[in-house]
Amino acid sequence: MTAAPIRLAINGASGRMGQALLSLLRRDARFELAHALVSPGSVHDGEPVWLGQALRHAHDWSQAPALDAVIDFSGPAGLAAALDHCLAHGVPLVTGTTGLDAALQSRLETAGASIALLRAANFSLGVALLTRLLREAAAALPDWDLEIVEAHHGRKQDAPSGTALALGQAAATARGTTLDATAVCSREGRTGERAPGSIGFAVVRGGDIVGEHQALLIGPGERLELGHRATDRAIFARGALQAALWLVGRAPGHWQLEDVIASPR
């Protein structure tokens, strides 16, 4: 007997990630797109999601049907509305929205007691595995120097990348410290000797690089290199869909992308 498809809502359907998700969903029989949300005032509001299909973009949750999961790549206001709906109806939530204020962060922390919730800065399954490997390596080699090098396209606004910082935090936690205490994000001039236990970051920006992250653990006479290179932005949408599929039926709590790769469906 074939399982019924997962009834899914995409919040932020007109954005870059939303469009990538819609493209994949059109040919993924595991899912049924049941609701596609855009921001109020969007030019897409009320338009068909796909040509020849009855489903239309909506700007709120009032007409949302019964759902099995929600994927959110919108903005803080959009995420807050999605969270309201998920809490009211007990729907699992996958979100990659960033730039949240303290109040919304607190709401998300509390929401884990009521619904299954998975948040990530990067939905690449390969980066999730890289994070696990780096955590293990940093703990096993606590005295080795650690440098993290990341590269992205020239239009990226922040540095180091959120993924690079998350990798650094994973390594710092594995060594019993914090990134605030160990991070070195810039070097210029006469910096003096490298501080023992520090985690250095280096940044490359240019062209159309999708995303590259490399962790260098450097010891006496040898070096361990762990890295990941993204060549297609669709990997992030695929990872979010895999996370949604995995999250359906899970107990309330805060889940991680590493949980998804640890016990895939």
Secondary structure, 3 states (H helix, E strand, C coil): CCCCCEEEEEECCCCHHHHHHHHHHCCCCCEEEEEEECCCCCCCCCCECCCCCCCECECCCCCCCCCCEEEECCCHHHHHHHHHHHHHHCCCEEECCCCCCHHHHHHHHHHCCCCEEEECCCCCHHHHHHHHHHHHHHHHCCCCEEEEEEEECCCCCCCCCHHHHHHHHHHHHHCCCCHHHHEECCCCCCCCCCCCCCEEEEEEECCCCCEEEEEEEEECCEEEEEEEEECCCHHHHHHHHHHHHHHCCCCCEEECHHHHHHCCC
